[in-house]
Amino acid sequence: MKKIGVMLSGCGVFDGAEIHEATLTLLSIDQQGAKAVCMAPDMDFDVINHLNKQASGERRNVLVESARIARGVIQNVTDVTINDIDALIFPGGIGAAKNLSDFAVKGAEASVHPDIQRILIEMVSAKKPIGAICIAPATLAKALAMHHITVTIGKDAQTAKAIEQTGSKHSQCSVDDICIDDIHNIITTPAYMLGPGIKDIAVGIEKLVTEVVRRA
């Protein structure tokens, strides 16, 4: 059975992993007959109240919060190597660009969490497929800038410009489609960067997971 890593970044669209995108990813992996291997970094982050979208003043742990989505079955990314997985998928949510990197704050000048950088570089070197959803491709763009990868976040001009400034390339894409970088084995889809709803993003996510599993 193919093992597909799922990199989570918390629990909730405004400060962690986007729950719809993460759940659709896990569902599609299971439907493809593969096994999801959930992981997240062990680090603290600032919490956003999802009711009023304001900072709550709390701090929580990315790994602990991600375990909510993974139903408790999750690993610290520090303990994961590319020998443990055949492919890797990043759901979106602000956490993918704020906790896995600080792209949401610094744009092209961002830094990437060391373990996220490590595993991405190792995956590309091993030619194993990587999928990224919504805003998550921005973190890939920074981490893998030396490879000049091609990704999509849909059509948002400002984010696309920041991606291009890293040295990576941006390709426009509709919500129901995927962008494939055959050279680097990277598949991306806009999801909630475009929306508008869960049925719309489900189409692109299913295509992405299908392609990632096929290549794994």
Buried (B, 14 or more C-beta within 10 A) or exposed (E): EBBBBBBBBBBBBBBBBBBBBBBBBBBBBEEBEBEBBBBBBBBEBEBBBBEEEEEBEEEBBBBBBBBBBBEEEBBBBBEBEBEEBBBBBBBBBBBBBBBBBBBBEEBBEBEBBEBBBBBBBBBBEEEBBBBBBBBBBBBBBBBBBEBBBBBBBBBBEEBBEBBEBBBBBBBBBBBBBBBBBEEBBBBBBBBBBBEEEBEBBBBBBBBBBBBBBEBB
